[in-house]
Amino acid sequence: MYPDTQGFIDLLNTLDEHPFPPARELFARDQELIVTRAPGRLDVMGGIADYSGSLVLELPIAEATFAALQLNAELQLNVVTLLDDEPHHSSFSMSLRELEPVSYEQARSLFQQDGWAAYVAGVFLVLMRERGIQFTSGANILVSSRVPPGKGVSSSAALEVAVMEAVTRAFNIEVEPRDVALLCQRVENMVVGAPCGVMDQMTAVFGERDRLLALLCQPAEIKNMIALPSPLKLWGIDSGIRHSVGGSDYGSVRAGAFMGQRILGTGTYLANIWPVEFENRYAVQLPDRISGEEFLARYTGTMDPVTSIDPQREYAVKLPTAHPIYENARVQRFIDLLQAPEIDFDELGELMYASHQSYTALGLNSHGTDLLVDLVHKEDGLFGAKITGGGSGGTVAVLGNQNSQAAIDRIAKAYANETGHHPYIFNGSSSGSLAFGHLQL
């Protein structure tokens, strides 16, 4: 049992004394609770190339989201979220009848005012629409999370997976673990409206403590669980710049990649093209930029159901198309180096720096993350760093050795002196929801 598990149980045992009134009133004391847990993740390599079929390397972090669920007879969904910062406690209620029959488009409009509720209520809607589930009971759900939002460590996937696990177990719905991740991706894509790949949800489900999940996103094939060789250690340093996978920069880069795939007409994931093949055969076919109007007139659309093209916008195409091709090669090389008899630490670091530079070329960097990467570059004993996940802020993943904590602390101090933001440091790992299972209290 992780230390945070006992902390959550203690919270449940003292809930009737909690200062937030909706929390005190949420559960009946004489009825069973189902408790589930899912961690956030640190994107070590791969990142936004996941939606183009790349290999990715993900580390589940120590910080996790818990969900406690108790059935109710009113067909009512009552949700209370407790975060570390009391002003961010929240509550939400609705009848599950309001979700039948609701299209995904209608759901996005329904949750516009309570965006966070879409991650929870969306679980019920996706199970209704994708699995034909008819709920005859309601649910009271308490969510408590130590995965900080907006820092690029996938607080959304941790929330979706923890709630999906609680709902399927409490209602005796049989869902294979891989399908848990895919259904949670569906929640984010179709209900929340964020066009993410599946690496975050797969890590929240399958991640193993202190191991890198090597995932081939075609769409979700686990290749290996890789233990970091003993001299190596990973940290995440928060830039303080809020990250959003639904942001326009991420969306336009994703759109550009799928526009490039459509123009090339390869019929395969971009990541399956090798760099030399791209340079010799495909690069010349791609425009640097194209307007949405021209693209739609010539190609009608992309092959991605969650990517929309705005006729009034201009999109970069060549760089977004090239990124997953080169990133997939970098990830493969990174894995080869980790598994080599003698590890070239400097090359591992250079691969991370090259990934960050590719994000920068796409416009997915930020001043804060660039500063952190530069500070890492100047420290002995640290090998490499890169922005994580969707970019445009969030957290920087840092690779060092077991004796590098002092260097990490110096970077955090220097960053605070220059920006005024004292960064949160992610240090540690924990396993995913599959290993945790569930508790019955």
Order of alpha helices (4+ residues) and beta strands (2+ residues): alpha-alpha-beta-beta-beta-beta-alpha-alpha-beta-alpha-alpha-alpha-beta-beta-beta-alpha-beta-alpha-beta-alpha-alpha-alpha-beta-beta-alpha-beta-alpha-beta
